[in-house]
Amino acid sequence: MERSLETQVDQAVEAWLRWVPRWEPATHRGRVAPCRRCLGSPILSAAGIGANTPHGVQHGLSTRMKTIVDHAVAYYTARNLPMLQRELDDQAARNRARSYRPTEDLDPEFDGLPLDPEPVPGAPFLFTIAGLADDAADQLPPLPPLTEEAKIALRQEVALADEYANMVGREICGILLRHRLHIQAAISQHVEPQIEALLAELTQSLDSPFDPDAA
């Protein structure tokens, strides 16, 4: 498991390093709410990615690592946690029955991000992607209820799955320490120059707010 996990992390970092040169600063208005996946992430800290790094750059790596954790937990659950596995299978079958599934098959850079932009005050949306997804889910019958005994047993298995996920996450942090120099070099080469160019452009516009030729 340890060697396989190391290989997965190595491949995920390599994929992220191939993507970073294509990153460009966002030109749209940013969101107010912080990303729960990236804010204070020990994985990003282990990778040497600071909080001042643009969120898109952070998210691309943290999502790739989360996918590794999810796959490891899924394997562990299938082998050791039968009740939780049944619940997950039932939920997966229910999800597959939905007519609209906008969160599936997204690239790592977009997985887990809000489906809709921040609303503009006084300009409500006619519809939202999240709303359409909720409508599709509401059309499905609910999952059968659990007995109190089943709920207790399920909570115990969920706790075991969470504990295993934390263990895998700690191992990934240890592996990422070996990639810190390459990750930081990629940010220095491909990300920071674009940020500096934006700041220089902003400084120039503040120093010369009016076109001198317009006088």
N, C-alpha and C positions, 0 to 999 in steps of 0.2 A: 504493500500500500504506500509506504513512504517513497519508494523510488518512482512508482507510478504518479504519485502526487507531485513530486519534483519535476517529472517530465511534463505534466500538464501545466504547471506554473511556468516552466521555461517556454513552452510553446505559446502560452497566453501572453507573456511579456514580449516575445518576438512579434506576435501579431499586433500588439499595441505599438511597438516600435516602428512597425511598417506603416501604421496608420497615422502616427503623430505628424509626419511631414505634410499630410493633407489637411491638418487642422487649420482653421481660420477663425479669427475672432467673430463672435456673433454680432450681427448688425441690428437685431431686433431688441426690444425692451426686455430686460431681464426680469425674472420672477422674484417676488418678495420672499416667498417661503423657501427655507434652506432644504437641500436634498438630504433626506435622512440616511441614504446609503453612503454618502460621502462625508458628511459633517462629522468631524472627530473620529474618522475611520482609522483604527490601528493598522489596517492593511496599507492605507496610503502613507501613514507615518513610517511604517517599515520600509516602504518603497522609496522614501525620501522625497515625497511630493508634499510640499508645504501648502498651508491654507491659502496663500496668496496666488497659487497656481490657478489658472482659469478652470471653472467647474467642468467644462466639457472635456478637458484633458484628464482631470481626476476621474470623471465618471466612466470614461472608456476603460480605464484600468480596474477600477473597483468593481464594475459590472462583470468583467472577465473573471476576476477572482471569485465573485459571488457565484458565478455559474459553476466553477469547480467545487465550491463548498456544497452547492445544491445537489450536484451529481453524486458526491460522496455520501451525503446524508440520505439521498434516495436509495443508494445501494445498501447502506446500513439498515435503513428502515425496512426494505424488502426482505432482508435476511433475519431481522431480529424483532420487529415491532408489527405484528400481524394486524392488530386492531387499527393502528394508525394507518397502515397500508391500505386497509379496506376503506377507511374514510377518504384517503387520498384518491383511491381508484374511483369511488363514487363521485367525488367532486370533479375529477378529471372527465368522467363520462358526462356529467352534467354540463361542464364547460364546452365539451365537444358538440353538444346539442344546440349551443347558442348559434343564432344566425349571424351574429356580428361579433368578431373577436379582434379588435384593433391592437391589442397588446402582444399578439403572438408574432414570432419570427422577426422581431426588430433587431437591428444591428446593436452591438453592445453600447455604442455611444448614445443610443436613444432609449434603450431598455430601462424601464423604471422611472422615466421622466413623466411629468404630467402630460396628459393627452391634449390639453387645450391651453392656449395662451392665457395670461392674466386678463381678466375683463377690464375694459375701459369704462370708468364711471360715466353713466349717462348713455352708454351705448351697449345695451345688452345683446347677447348672442341670440340669433334665431334658433339655433340648436348647438349642442356641443357633442364632440366625439364621445366623451365620458357619459353623457346623458343617453346617447344612442346605445352604448354598451350596457348601461344599466337597464334600459328598456328591454333589451334582448334577454338579459338575465331574469328579469321579472316575469317573463312569459313562460319560464320553466317551472315545473312543480318542485316544491322544496324537498330537501333530503329527509328521509324518515327520522323521527325523533329517537334519541338515545335514552336508555334507562339511567337512573342515577348511578348504578354500579358501573355501567359502561362509560359514563362521563368521567368517573374517578379513574378508571383504568386507562382511558384515553389521555387524560391529563398527565398521568405518570409516564406514558410512552412519549408524549410530546416533550416532557421535561428531559427524557433520555435523548431524544433527537436533538434538542437544543444543546445539551451538554456535548454531544458528539460534534455538532456544528462548531461549537466554540473550540474544541480540541483541534479540528481540522484548520480552523482559522488561525490558531496559534502556530501550527506547523507551516502554513502558508507565509505567515509573517517572517518566520525564520528563514525560509527559502528566499523570500524577496530581498532580504538583506544582502544577498550575493549579487543582486541586480541593480542595486542603488546607483552605482556609478554610471551604468549605461542609461538608466532612466533619467537621471539628472542631466547627463550629457545631451540626451535627446531634447529635453525641455530647454536647455540653454541654447541649443542650435536652432530649433524650429519654432519654439513658442515665445521665448523672451524677446527675440528681435521684433516680432510682430507687435508685442505689447509696447515695447519702447517706441516703435514707429507711431502707434496710436497716441501715446503720451506726447510725443514730439509734435504731432499734428494738432492735438488739443492745445498744447502750450502756444503754438503759433497762432491759432485762431483766437486765443484769449489775449495775446499780445497785440494782435491786429484785427480787432473785431469788425472793422469797416474796410471795405475795398478802397484803397487810396485813389483808384482811377475813377471812382464813382463821384468824387467831389467836383 
